[in-house]
Amino acid sequence: MANPELVKVLDYILNRCDEAAIEAVAAAVIRRRRDLTVFGGVSKLPDPQRMAQELSGQINVGASIDGLRESIRSMAVRIIKQEAPELTGAQIDELTHAWIPGPGRSDDKNSPVKLPQGLLVSMIDQFVAFAQGRMNKAENENLREEMGAWPERYWNSFPPVVRLIITDYLKGETGENEFRSKLETALEF
């Protein structure tokens, strides 16, 4: 038997949605797909209501912004360790830094800079080609002439989630199609 909620949603989409509602549904589907890709399935998605209850129990209302930030960071680390125990400490640090930057860290020279998506995709392709030994010598020399140690500069400019996706791909933990799919999802937002 069909899920009654699914039937209602499909009926609404197919029979009653106007243009604005279709756009909202499409955005929700993209976000849900990204969450499923990033978190690895329905069973691993965090429960926002449970997280909010835990957080409200841990936060001291009179605490400073730094204390609040540290409470949130601690909770995020605990949830990541619980839901993704395969991640290393460095990967957990990268994720928490990306999601909850520390005080004064926005000026950090190692913080990734927000780059246009097209440029970022090109940089990722060059970096992966170099790391896999597929980059031609002339291109590598040109990049080094223009930028010096370009692989390190590229790496430091990638968002943490992109670094994790590239690392998994280069280690052979994901295939080409999964790599491209995860990158596309990560770069949509």
N, C-alpha and C positions, 0 to 999 in steps of 0.2 A: 504494500500500500504506500502511496506517495505521502511525503511529509506535508502536512496541512499548511505549515508556514511557508514552505517553498511554493506550494500551489498558489497561495495568496500573493506572494511576491511576484511570481511569474505572471499571474493575472493582471496585477497592477501595472507591471512593466509593459506587457503586450497590449493591454486594452485601455489603459487610462492615463499613461504618462504623457505629459507635454514635453517640449524641448528642454526646459530647465530641469525637470525631474529626471529626464534621461541622462543629462550631464551629471547630476548628482549621483545617480546610480552607477554610471560609468566610473566616476572618481572613487566611489566606495569599493567597487570591484577591484580597481587598480591597487588601492590601499590594502585591501584584504589579501590580494595575491602577494604583495610585497611582504606583508606580515608573515604569511605562511612560508614564503621563501626564506626570509631572514631567520625566523624562529623554528623552522624545520617541521612544521605540521601543527595541526589543531591542538594536539595534546600538550604542546610546549608553549602555546601562547600564554602570556601573562594575564592574570585576571585583574583588571583595573580596580574593581570594587574591593577585592581582597587587599590589593596593594595600598589603596587609599586608607582602608581601616588600619592596616599595619603602620602606615606612615603617621596617621593621626595619633596613634598610641605612642609613637616614639618621639614625636616632636614636642619640644618645650616651647610653648607659645611666646615666652619672653626671651627666647634665644636670639642670638645675633644671626645675621645673614650667613656668616661663615659656619656657625653651628648648624643651621638649617641645611646648608649645602652639604656638610659632612654627614648629617643624618640621611639625607637622600642618597648620597654616594654609597654609604655603608649598606643601605637597603638594596641599592642596585647591584652592588657586588655580591651580596648574599643571594639575590634572585638569579643572577647570571650563573653563579657557581651551582645553584640548585638545578637550574633548567639546562645548562650547557656545561656539564662537568669536564668535557673534553678540551675546553679552552685553557690555554696556559695563563699564568699570572700576567704576562706582558700583554696578551690579547685582551684580558679583562680590563687591565689598566687603560689600554687604548680605547676600548668601548666606553668605559665610564668617563674618560676625559672628553670624548666626543659628545656624549650625552649630557654630562654635567661638568662643564669646565670649572676648574678651581679659580680662586680669586687671583686676579691679575694675570691670568694665563692667556688672555686673549692677545697680548702683545708678544707672546712666546715666539721666537724665531723658528722653532720647529713645528709650530701649529700650521696645519694645512690652510692654504689660502683658497677662498671660493673661486673656482675657475669656471669659465663657460663650458657647458657640457661637451660641445664638439671638440674643443681643445683638450679637455680631460680624456676623452675617448682616444684621441690621437696619441697623447702622451702614454696612456696605458698600453696601446698597441706597440709603440716603440719600446717601452720598458720590457714588455713580455718578450718581444722579438729579441732584444738584447740578452735578456736572462736565459733564453732558450738557445742562444747562439745562432739565431736566424738573421740577425741584422747584418747588412753588408758593411764592409769595413769603411767605405767612404762616408756612409751616413753616420756611423759612430764617430769618425774623425771630425766631421762637420759639427756635430752636436758638441763634442768636447772642445772644439775651437771656439764655438759661440758661448758655451756655458760652463766649461770646465768639467767638474765631476757631475755630469748631468744625471746619471742614474740615481745618485743620492738626492739630488735636488728634486727630481721627479718624485721619488719615494716620499720625501718629506712633504710634498705638496698634495699627495693623495689623501682623501679622507680616510679615517681609520677603517671604516667598513670596506672600502675598496682595497686597502692593504690586506685585510683578512681574505677577501675573495681572491686576490692575486696570489697570495701565499698558498692557499689551498690548491689553486690551479697548478702552480709551479711545482708543488710537492706531489702532484698527480692524484690528489684526493678528490678532484672534480674533473669532469671531462670538458671538452671545448663547448658543447651546447649548454651545459649547466653553468659553466663559467660566464658565457655571454648572457644567459638569462638572468643570473644573479647580478651581473654588472648593470644590465638594463634596468632592473628593478631598483637597485641602489641609486642609480643616477637619475631616476625619475623624480626623486624628492630631494 
